[in-house]
């Protein structure tokens, strides 16, 4: 599975972290355990996603969205 990010008009491949998790650069807290997804281990996929949604980066992102209204 390959995930790309558009940066300065060019699509760059995101590299997973040491635990094999891909992290969105546009939507902080959107984390994907790609290997687990491809293996069909949805419990692990959801666990990683929930960890991302509970991260400080995601909390800051949500606060920023609320202040832009």
PyMOL commands that set and color helices and strands:
alter all, ss='L'
color gray80, all
select helices_A, chain A and resi 34-39+42-53+56-67
alter helices_A, ss='H'
color red, helices_A
select strands_A, chain A and resi 4-7+10-13+21-23+31-33
alter strands_A, ss='S'
color yellow, strands_A
deselect
rebuild
show_as cartoon
